[in-house]
């Protein structure tokens, strides 16, 4: 067995092991584990936000009549805040697995795919001397990522597309082969139809192109034209909403799911609806690490990754939501790359077992509380 195949096999096994360990106390419905109560069983995993909302989209494809027929009270327009990429994948596997099981299956497969894409990114472009170890860390850091890829959510799929798009963009920068930037653009398109922030990938890469090739109009056009697939995907989603929901701008009319405000850093305002908290110091550290990572990537001359991180952070500084760690998950793989010297050091490996326990307990505590108000989830299957 080649080293590459062996490493990929370990990534798959490690992903399955992490997921199993997160699911285990729910499967066993443990009455008490470290003070945490799992008596609702595995339905807690099914009911975690935002999985069931994507199941609803998979079953109805934004049809108001079909949405109204389901056992839930949300208006059809609310679901325009969720783009269809993840839901389409759920619907593909649902005839074989059922919608709930397909929801988790797509998250799991997407996590494996994202880890493998990250492995090839750091290995092929020599961004670390320890590609396997850094890829294993990718599956557990940050802690919010462990939660997201263990339940139904669109982030694993989105992150796989983002990492893959940047991989092929970096490859194009070296090879100059048109098919590489075309593939990068196609993955960017898939990212866009999976989550609204996919447009930030387009903005970041265009900003990089304009900066890097500002003296050559031909180079700018050559790189930018294929990337126009990404905003074309966004327009396609809006057209879908106009057909199924009767509103081209339905995303912007979907209620309180649009958390962008100006001026920046309104997340540090307790009065904001999705904040309601004064214990927000962790958000300061999240932004600190993120911006520092962007600057480090600039210093390392990994410019496309740096532009993506800094563009995403600039946009996220205007997000007003307590769960900012989730909104910033798409930059986390590149933050790991920026700090890989520390993360692969002997000192970090010494403290890692202690942190693993903290991550596990944090994940379970969050999952237990982050459930949607649907008592009988099997009605959605």
C-alpha positions as CSV (number, residue, x, y, z in Angstrom):
1,X,0.0,0.0,0.0
2,X,1.4,3.4,-1.0
3,X,1.9,6.1,1.6
4,X,-0.8,8.3,0.1
5,X,-3.4,5.5,0.2
6,X,-2.3,4.6,3.8
7,X,-2.7,8.2,4.8
8,X,-6.2,8.5,3.2
9,X,-7.3,5.3,4.9
10,X,-6.2,6.7,8.3
11,X,-8.1,9.9,7.6
12,X,-11.3,7.9,6.8
13,X,-10.9,5.7,9.9
14,X,-10.2,8.7,12.1
15,X,-13.3,10.6,10.8
16,X,-15.5,7.5,11.4
17,X,-14.0,7.1,14.9
18,X,-14.6,10.7,15.9
19,X,-18.2,10.5,14.6
20,X,-18.8,7.3,16.4
21,X,-17.5,8.6,19.7
22,X,-19.7,11.7,19.4
23,X,-22.7,9.6,18.6
24,X,-22.1,6.8,21.2
25,X,-23.6,8.3,24.4
26,X,-26.7,9.3,22.3
27,X,-27.0,5.8,20.9
28,X,-26.7,4.4,24.4
29,X,-29.0,7.1,25.8
30,X,-26.7,7.4,28.8
31,X,-28.5,8.8,31.9
32,X,-25.3,10.4,33.1
33,X,-21.9,10.9,31.5
34,X,-19.6,13.5,33.1
35,X,-22.8,15.1,34.4
36,X,-24.4,15.3,30.9
37,X,-27.7,13.5,30.3
38,X,-28.4,11.8,27.0
39,X,-31.8,10.3,27.8
40,X,-33.4,11.5,24.5
41,X,-31.2,9.1,22.6
42,X,-30.1,9.5,19.0
43,X,-33.0,11.8,18.1
44,X,-30.9,14.6,19.6
45,X,-28.4,14.1,16.7
46,X,-31.2,14.2,14.1
47,X,-32.8,17.3,15.7
48,X,-29.7,19.4,15.8
49,X,-29.8,22.6,13.9
50,X,-29.9,23.1,10.9
51,X,-30.1,19.6,9.6
52,X,-33.9,19.2,9.6
53,X,-34.3,22.4,7.7
54,X,-32.3,21.0,4.9
55,X,-34.3,17.8,5.0
56,X,-37.4,20.0,4.5
57,X,-35.8,21.6,1.4
58,X,-34.8,18.1,0.2
59,X,-38.4,17.0,0.4
60,X,-40.1,20.1,-1.0
61,X,-37.5,22.0,-3.0
62,X,-39.0,25.3,-1.7
63,X,-42.5,24.5,-2.8
64,X,-44.8,26.5,-0.4
65,X,-47.6,23.9,-0.7
66,X,-45.3,21.0,0.2
67,X,-43.7,23.0,3.0
68,X,-47.1,23.8,4.5
69,X,-48.0,20.1,4.5
70,X,-45.1,19.2,6.7
71,X,-45.3,19.1,10.6
72,X,-43.6,22.4,11.1
73,X,-44.7,26.1,11.4
74,X,-42.0,28.0,9.6
75,X,-43.1,30.0,6.5
76,X,-41.9,28.9,3.1
77,X,-39.9,32.2,2.7
78,X,-37.7,31.3,5.7
79,X,-36.1,28.5,3.8
80,X,-34.6,30.8,1.2
81,X,-31.8,31.5,3.8
82,X,-30.7,27.9,3.1
83,X,-29.2,27.3,-0.3
84,X,-30.0,23.9,-1.9
85,X,-26.6,22.2,-2.6
86,X,-26.6,20.1,0.6
87,X,-30.3,19.4,0.3
88,X,-29.9,18.1,-3.2
89,X,-27.3,15.6,-2.0
90,X,-29.7,14.5,0.8
91,X,-32.4,13.9,-1.8
92,X,-30.1,11.8,-3.9
93,X,-29.4,9.3,-1.2
94,X,-32.8,9.5,0.6
95,X,-34.5,6.8,-1.6
96,X,-31.9,4.3,-0.4
97,X,-31.3,5.5,3.2
98,X,-34.2,7.7,4.2
99,X,-34.0,11.5,4.6
100,X,-32.7,11.6,8.2
101,X,-30.0,9.0,7.6
102,X,-29.1,10.6,4.3
103,X,-28.7,13.9,6.1
104,X,-26.0,12.4,8.4
105,X,-24.5,10.3,5.6
106,X,-23.9,13.4,3.4
107,X,-22.3,15.2,6.3
108,X,-20.0,12.3,7.0
109,X,-19.0,11.7,3.4
110,X,-18.4,15.4,3.0
111,X,-16.2,15.5,6.1
112,X,-14.1,12.7,4.7
113,X,-13.9,14.4,1.4
114,X,-12.9,17.7,3.0
115,X,-10.2,16.0,5.0
116,X,-8.8,14.3,2.0
117,X,-8.9,17.6,0.0
118,X,-7.1,19.3,2.8
119,X,-4.4,16.6,2.9
120,X,-3.7,17.0,-0.8
121,X,-3.6,20.8,-0.5
122,X,-1.0,20.8,2.3
123,X,1.0,17.9,0.8
124,X,1.1,18.9,-2.9
125,X,1.9,22.5,-2.3
126,X,4.3,21.6,0.6
127,X,2.5,23.8,3.1
128,X,3.7,21.5,5.9
129,X,6.2,18.8,6.6
130,X,3.5,16.8,8.4
131,X,0.5,16.6,6.0
132,X,-1.1,13.6,7.7
133,X,-0.9,15.0,11.3
134,X,-2.1,18.4,10.2
135,X,-5.0,16.7,8.3
136,X,-5.9,14.8,11.5
137,X,-5.9,18.0,13.4
138,X,-8.2,19.5,10.7
139,X,-10.9,17.0,11.9
140,X,-10.8,18.2,15.5
141,X,-9.9,21.9,15.3
142,X,-11.6,24.2,15.9
143,X,-13.9,22.5,18.4
144,X,-17.0,24.0,16.7
145,X,-16.1,22.0,13.6
146,X,-16.4,18.7,15.5
147,X,-20.0,19.5,16.4
148,X,-20.9,20.6,12.8
149,X,-19.5,17.6,11.1
150,X,-21.2,15.2,13.5
151,X,-24.7,16.3,12.8
152,X,-26.8,17.4,9.8
153,X,-25.2,20.6,8.4
154,X,-24.1,22.1,5.1
155,X,-20.7,23.2,6.4
156,X,-18.8,19.9,5.6
157,X,-20.0,20.0,2.0
158,X,-19.3,23.7,1.7
159,X,-15.8,23.3,3.1
160,X,-15.0,20.4,0.8
161,X,-15.9,22.6,-2.2
162,X,-14.0,25.6,-0.9
163,X,-10.8,23.7,-0.2
164,X,-11.0,21.9,-3.6
165,X,-11.6,25.2,-5.4
166,X,-8.5,26.8,-3.8
167,X,-6.5,23.7,-4.4
168,X,-7.1,23.9,-8.2
169,X,-6.7,27.6,-8.2
170,X,-3.2,27.2,-6.7
171,X,-2.5,24.5,-9.2
172,X,-3.5,26.8,-12.0
173,X,-1.1,29.4,-10.7
174,X,1.7,26.9,-11.2
175,X,0.6,25.0,-14.3
176,X,-1.3,27.8,-16.2
177,X,-3.5,25.0,-17.6
178,X,-7.0,26.3,-18.3
179,X,-8.7,23.1,-17.1
180,X,-7.3,23.7,-13.6
181,X,-8.9,27.1,-13.2
182,X,-12.1,25.7,-14.8
183,X,-12.2,23.0,-12.2
184,X,-11.5,25.6,-9.5
185,X,-14.4,27.6,-10.8
186,X,-16.7,24.6,-10.9
187,X,-16.0,23.8,-7.3
188,X,-16.5,27.5,-6.5
189,X,-19.9,27.2,-8.2
190,X,-20.8,24.2,-6.1
191,X,-19.7,26.1,-3.0
192,X,-22.0,29.0,-4.0
193,X,-25.1,26.8,-4.4
194,X,-24.4,25.2,-1.0
195,X,-24.0,28.3,1.2
196,X,-24.5,32.0,0.7
197,X,-21.0,33.0,1.7
198,X,-19.7,31.2,-1.4
199,X,-19.7,34.6,-3.1
200,X,-16.8,35.6,-0.8
201,X,-14.6,33.1,-2.5
202,X,-15.2,34.9,-5.8
203,X,-14.6,38.3,-4.3
204,X,-11.4,37.1,-2.6
205,X,-9.9,35.5,-5.7
206,X,-10.8,38.5,-7.9
207,X,-9.2,40.8,-5.4
208,X,-6.1,38.6,-5.5
209,X,-6.1,38.6,-9.3
210,X,-6.4,42.4,-9.5
211,X,-3.6,42.8,-7.0
212,X,-1.3,40.2,-8.4
213,X,-1.8,40.9,-12.1
214,X,-2.7,44.6,-12.0
215,X,-0.2,45.3,-14.8
216,X,-1.6,42.8,-17.3
217,X,-5.2,43.1,-18.4
218,X,-4.9,39.8,-20.3
219,X,-3.9,37.9,-17.2
220,X,-6.8,39.4,-15.2
221,X,-9.3,38.5,-17.8
222,X,-7.9,35.0,-18.3
223,X,-8.3,34.3,-14.6
224,X,-11.5,36.1,-13.9
225,X,-13.8,34.9,-16.7
226,X,-14.0,31.3,-15.5
227,X,-14.6,32.4,-12.0
228,X,-17.8,34.2,-13.1
229,X,-19.4,30.8,-12.8
230,X,-19.6,31.5,-9.0
231,X,-21.8,34.7,-9.2
232,X,-23.7,32.9,-12.0
233,X,-24.5,30.2,-9.5
234,X,-25.8,32.8,-7.1
235,X,-28.1,34.3,-9.8
236,X,-29.3,30.8,-10.5
237,X,-30.3,30.3,-6.9
238,X,-32.2,33.6,-7.0
239,X,-33.9,32.6,-10.2
240,X,-34.9,29.3,-8.5
241,X,-36.4,31.3,-5.6
242,X,-38.3,33.5,-8.1
243,X,-39.8,30.4,-9.7
244,X,-40.6,28.4,-6.5
245,X,-41.2,31.1,-4.0
246,X,-42.3,33.9,-6.3
247,X,-39.6,36.3,-5.1
248,X,-36.2,36.7,-6.8
249,X,-34.9,38.5,-3.6
250,X,-36.4,35.8,-1.3
251,X,-33.0,35.3,0.4
252,X,-33.0,38.9,1.6
253,X,-36.6,38.6,2.8
254,X,-36.1,35.4,4.7
255,X,-36.5,36.9,8.2
256,X,-33.8,37.4,10.8
257,X,-31.4,35.0,9.1
258,X,-29.4,37.7,7.5
259,X,-27.0,38.8,10.2
260,X,-25.0,41.5,8.3
261,X,-24.8,45.0,9.8
262,X,-22.7,48.1,9.6
263,X,-20.6,49.4,11.2
264,X,-18.5,46.2,11.9
265,X,-18.3,44.3,15.2
266,X,-21.9,44.9,16.2
267,X,-21.6,41.4,17.6
268,X,-20.2,43.2,20.7
269,X,-23.7,44.6,21.5
270,X,-25.7,42.7,24.0
271,X,-28.9,44.3,22.7
272,X,-28.6,42.6,19.3
273,X,-31.2,39.8,18.9
274,X,-28.7,37.0,18.1
275,X,-26.2,38.1,20.7
276,X,-27.9,38.7,24.1
277,X,-24.7,38.1,26.0
278,X,-21.8,40.1,27.6
279,X,-19.4,37.2,27.9
280,X,-18.0,37.6,24.4
281,X,-14.2,37.6,25.0
282,X,-13.8,34.4,23.0
283,X,-15.0,36.2,19.9
284,X,-12.1,38.7,20.3
285,X,-9.6,35.8,20.3
286,X,-11.3,34.2,17.3
287,X,-10.9,37.4,15.3
288,X,-7.4,37.9,16.6
289,X,-6.3,34.4,15.5
290,X,-8.0,34.8,12.2
291,X,-6.5,38.1,11.2
292,X,-3.1,37.0,12.5
293,X,-3.4,33.9,10.3
294,X,-4.2,36.0,7.3
295,X,-1.1,38.1,7.8
296,X,1.1,35.1,8.4
297,X,-0.2,33.6,5.1
298,X,0.7,36.9,3.4
299,X,4.2,36.6,4.9
300,X,4.5,33.0,3.7
301,X,3.4,34.3,0.2
302,X,0.5,31.9,0.0
303,X,-1.5,34.8,-1.4
304,X,-4.7,33.2,-2.6
305,X,-5.3,31.6,0.8
306,X,-4.4,34.9,2.6
307,X,-6.8,36.9,0.4
308,X,-9.6,34.4,1.1
309,X,-9.0,34.4,4.9
310,X,-8.9,38.2,5.1
311,X,-11.9,38.8,2.8
312,X,-13.9,36.3,4.8
313,X,-12.9,37.9,8.1
314,X,-13.7,41.4,6.8
315,X,-17.2,40.2,5.8
316,X,-17.7,38.3,9.1
317,X,-16.8,41.3,11.2
318,X,-20.2,42.6,10.1
319,X,-22.0,39.4,11.2
320,X,-24.1,39.9,14.3
321,X,-24.4,36.5,15.8
322,X,-23.1,34.9,19.0
323,X,-22.1,31.8,17.1
324,X,-19.4,33.6,15.2
325,X,-17.2,30.5,15.5
326,X,-19.5,28.7,13.1
327,X,-19.6,31.5,10.6
328,X,-15.8,31.5,10.5
329,X,-15.4,27.7,10.0
330,X,-14.6,28.0,6.3
331,X,-11.3,29.8,7.1
332,X,-10.3,27.3,9.8
333,X,-8.3,25.0,7.4
334,X,-6.2,27.9,6.3
335,X,-5.7,29.1,9.9
336,X,-4.2,25.7,10.6
337,X,-1.9,26.1,7.7
338,X,-0.7,29.5,8.9
339,X,0.1,28.1,12.4
340,X,1.3,24.7,11.3
341,X,4.7,25.1,12.9
342,X,3.2,25.4,16.3
343,X,0.5,22.8,15.7
344,X,3.0,20.2,14.6
345,X,5.4,20.9,17.4
346,X,6.3,18.5,20.2
347,X,4.9,20.9,22.8
348,X,1.5,21.0,21.1
349,X,1.4,17.2,20.9
350,X,2.0,17.0,24.7
351,X,-1.1,19.2,25.5
352,X,-3.3,17.8,22.8
353,X,-4.8,14.9,24.9
354,X,-5.9,17.4,27.5
355,X,-7.6,19.5,24.9
356,X,-9.2,16.5,23.3
357,X,-11.3,15.9,26.4
358,X,-12.3,19.5,26.6
359,X,-13.3,19.4,22.9
360,X,-15.4,16.3,23.5
361,X,-17.3,17.7,26.5
362,X,-17.8,21.0,24.8
363,X,-19.2,19.2,21.8
364,X,-21.6,17.1,23.7
365,X,-22.8,20.0,25.9
366,X,-23.5,22.0,22.7
367,X,-25.2,19.2,20.8
368,X,-27.6,18.4,23.7
369,X,-28.8,22.0,23.8
370,X,-28.8,22.8,20.1
371,X,-32.0,21.0,19.1
372,X,-35.0,22.1,17.0
373,X,-38.5,21.9,18.5
374,X,-39.7,18.9,16.6
375,X,-40.6,16.1,19.0
376,X,-41.1,13.4,16.4
377,X,-38.3,13.7,13.9
378,X,-39.3,10.5,12.1
379,X,-42.2,12.3,10.6
380,X,-39.6,14.0,8.3
381,X,-38.2,10.7,7.0
